Each structure stands twice: as C-alpha cells, then as structure tokens.
C-alpha cells in the first residue's frame, strides 16, 4: 500500500513540477471533469475512513448458553429437568379457554427489543405417558403482550406439537422468523377445536426456584394465574441483522490505481499543451 502511494505522489509531483503555469493551476482548481489532486485524496479517504457497513447487532446483546440437561432453546426459565406435566385433568386440548405458557421478558436475558427474532420454539418431552394414551397433539401460539396478558386475538405464529412419549424435546422452526420488536412476548399452548378430546401435556420444572413467568387458565383470561412451576417452553432466537445494504468499498490499492488512471488524462492534456500552443503561434 505504501509503495503504491509513493509512486502515485511521484507521478503527481512530476506533473505539477513540469506544468506549473497558471493554466495548470486553473485546471486543478476548476470543476473540470478532469480530476486533480483532490480526487486522489478523496479516494484515499474513502479507502481508509469508510469501511464496509456490517450488519448491526446492539452492543452487549448476549444469548444464554444452554445449561446442563437443557435439550434445546435459547431463552428459558426452567432448569432442563421435568418433574411433572400439566394436563387440566384430561380431554380439554380442544377448548380455547384453556391455555398455559411462558411470558418471556427480553430484559431477563439482557436483550434489547428489536435486536433478535424468534425462529421457533421447543417444549419439554422427557416424561413417557404412552401407557396413559400419549403422545398428544397440542396447538402452540406466539402472542404479543397486551398490558400484561397475551393478545389472544392476534396470534403471530402457530404450530402443532406432539408430546407425552418421552422421546426428547419437540422442536418447531418457523418458515419465517418473527421479529421481536417489543420487550415482552408469550409462547402458549392453547386449546383448539382441531384437538377436541385430546389431553394437554406441557411439562414443568418443579425443582428450581419459580421464575414467576409461567401462567395458566382454565376459564379464559379473567382466571389466569401464575404457577409455582417453570413450564418447559423455550424460545429459539437469533440476532436480527440490519436491513441496511452493505456499502461497497474498494480496497485502498484499487483506489490508488483508479486515481492514477483518472489523473493520466490530465497529464496527457498538459503534456501536449505546449505543442498545441506552439502550433497556434505559427
């Protein structure tokens, strides 16, 4: 790089020394399409001062590292070990006034709103209830927060899960990630008519300190209560990349070569100027 800069300045120096009359000065100071010394400095400035724009992630954004025994997920409040499963007594997976799930607060994980997107979720499936009729299908929804409760009328994402056979966490990956633009969101299993007669089956962690983020209801929102357990529903997320397009920036060496090529016409014009002036005098 330094070698190229040296020869570029040698070239400029020779041109300016040989043709330092007023015509040259006017040419270099004018708005002529033939670039002058300023062109080189502008290009060099771009090379050294305008790096390509990278996708931006908010400083300090960190996602939790999966702990021992945790099968999946990036945001969670359970310890990865299931001690029980909630099923409302059996047969209510088709009733939409029955639901249970987790209220995720980004602040709990040090993640600013707008810097992550939900790619899916996973639910615990460690306990084998095959002898009792498992596995069972349940419908799971992603909701925005609406004044401290899930916005049940406007699900953002929806998927069917199947748990109760103990074969390991059931994972869902969305076709389109959902941008988490607000500080709170919910992931909840809710009764849906397509699963009429089926059991709910959401595993819970009862061995760790309750985080106060798990809720359930068996008669709609007015009867929502906070459970003393940590439901094993976990969010899968990834950092949100900036929508701004990357700014293409040429390498410094390429810019110097381009500057020399742009200056070459000026040098040629100035080199033949004396011959043209001599011809006119004749």
N, C-alpha and C positions, 0 to 999 in steps of 0.2 A: 504494500500500500504506500509506504513512504517513498519507495523508489518511483512509483508512478506519479506521485505528487511532485517529486523533484523534477522529473522530466517535463511535466505539464507547466510548471512555473518557468523552467528554462525556455520552453517554447514561447510562452507569453513575453518573457524578458527580451528575447531576441526580436520578436515582432515590434515591441514598443521601442526598443533602442534604435532600430533601423528606421522606423517611420514615426518619428515623434513630432511631426509638424502639426499645425492646427487642424488640418483635415482629419488626422488620426484622432486627435483629442475630441473633435466634434463627433466622430464616428463612435467612439467608445462611450461618450456621454449621451448620445441621442437615443431615441426609441427605435432605432433601425432594427429590422428583423434580423440583421447580422449580429449575433450576440457578442458581448465584450467580456471584460474581466469579471463583471458581476455574475455572469452566468455560471462560471466555474465555482465561485464562492457559494452561490445558491445551491448548486448541485451537491457540492461537498457538504453543505449544511444539512441538506436532506439526508445524505448518507449517514452522517454522524449523529443527527439530532432527531430523526423521525423513524424510530424502529417500527416494524410491522405491528399493527394492533392485534393483540391477542384476545381471545375470549375472556371475559372478566368474571371473576368469582369474588364475592365480597371478602375482604380481609378477615381472617380469623374463622372462616367457615370450616368447621370440622364435623365429620360424621362419626358416630360411635363405632368403636371396633367391637366386633362380635365377641361375646364372652364365652367362657367355658360352658358347654352344654347347649348353647344357643344354636338352633338349626338354620335360621335364616333371618333376614330383615336387617334394617339399618337403624330404625327408630323403634324403641320398645321400652316397656316398663317392667316386664317380667324378668325372672332370672333364668329362664330356659328350661325349667323343670315343672312339669304338670302334676298337680296333686288331685285335681278334680275336673269335672266338666259340668257346665250349666245346660239344662235341657227343659226347664219350665214344667217338668212333670211328664212331658212326652206328648207328641202329636200336634204341637202348635206352630210348626215351621211354615204354615200357610196363612197365619193370622198377622196382619201388618201392624197391629197394636202391640205386638211382642217384638222387642228388639234389645240388643245388648252390644256393647262395643267400647272402643277406646277413644278418648278425647286427646289428640296429640297437640301439644303446645311446643312450637319451634324453640321458644326461649329455653325450654328444659334441656335442649341439646346444643345451645349456642349458635343457632342457625337463623340469620335474619330472613324475614319474608322476602320472597322474590329471588332468592338465590338457589333454590332447589326445586325439583319437580318430582312428583310421585310416579314411579314407574310400575308399581304394583304393590302387592302385599302378600303376607303369608300368615297362616293360622296354625296353631299347635295341633298335632295329631299323634301324640305319643301313647295315648291310652287305647287299648283294644276292647271295644264293646261289641265285637262280632257276635258273641253269644246272645246279646240283647237286641240284635237286629241291625247293628251298624255295618257299613258306614251309612251316613245320612246326608242328603244334599241340603244345603242352606244357601240363601241368597245374601251376598255381602255388598254393601254400598259405601261409596265415599261421599261425604257431605261437607259442605261449608258450615262454619259456625254461625249461628244466628242468635246473638245475645246470650250465649252460654248454653244453647241447646243445638242439636243438629237440625239443619234445614231439610227436613224430611221430604218436602215437596219438590226439591230440586237436586236429585242425585247427580253427582259429577261423573262417577264411574260405577259400574256394576259388574259382578261376576258370580258364578255359581261355584261353590266349594263342595267337597265331599270329605267328611272326617268321621272317625269312630272305629277305624280298623287298626290304628297304631302303627301305620306304615311310614310315619315321618311327616314333617310339616307339609301342608298343602300350599303350594306357591302359585301365585297369579301374576302374570306380566301383561300389562295393558298394551293394546295396539298403539295407542297414543298416550304419551306421558301427560300427566296433569300438572300444570304449573302451580306451585303452592305460593300464591300471592299474598295470603293473609296469615296472621300469626297462629291461628288455630284451625284444625280440621278434624273430622271424625271418620273412623272406619268402623262400620257396624253391620252385624248380621241382623237382618230384619225379615219378618215373616212375609212370604209371597205366595199368592194362590197357586202358583205352579208346583209348590211343595206341600200342598194340603195333605195333612195326615202324617207328615214326616216329623221327626224329632229335631229340635235344635241340638247342637253339640259344639259348644265353644269351651275349650279347655282353659283352666285357670291355674295360676301360680298362687299358692297359699302359704308358701314357706318364706317368702321375702316380705319386707315392710310394704304395706299398701301405698301406692303412689298417689291414690286419690284421683286417678284418671279413667277408671273403668266404671261404666254405668249400665243399668238395665231398666226395662219397663215391661210390665205385663198388661197394662191398660192404657197405653199411649203416653205422650209427653207429660201430661199433668202428674203422672205417677212415676216419673223417672227417679231412680235412687242411685246413689253412689255405692258401689260394692266394697267390701273389705278385702277384695282379692284383686290381683292383677290379671286381667284377661289376656290370653296369649294370642293377641292380634298385633302384628308388627308391620310397619310401613317400610317399603323399599323405595329409596330415593337416589337421585344423582344430582350433581351440581347443574345449575342452569347456565348454559353458555349464552354470551351476549349475542343479540340479534344483529349487531353492527357487523358489516362485512369487513374483513381484514383489508387494510390498506396496503397495496402492493408497493414495495420499496426495493429499488435496485441496489445491488452491492456497491460499496464505495469504489472498487476498481472499475466496475462497469460505468459508473457515473463519470469518473475521470476520463475514461476513453471517449465517452459521448461528448464531454466538454471539449476535448481536443478536436473531435470531428466537427463540432459546431463552430469552433474557432478557426478551423482550417480555411473556410471560405473567406473569412475576414483577412486572414494572412495572405491568401492568394490575391484578393482585391487590392490590398495595399502593396503587394509585391509588383503588380503590373501597373500601378498608378503612375509611377514616374515615366514609363514607356508611353502611356497614353497621353500624359501631359506633354511629353516631348513631341509626339506626333501632332498634337494640336498646334504647337508653336510653329511647326513647319507650315 
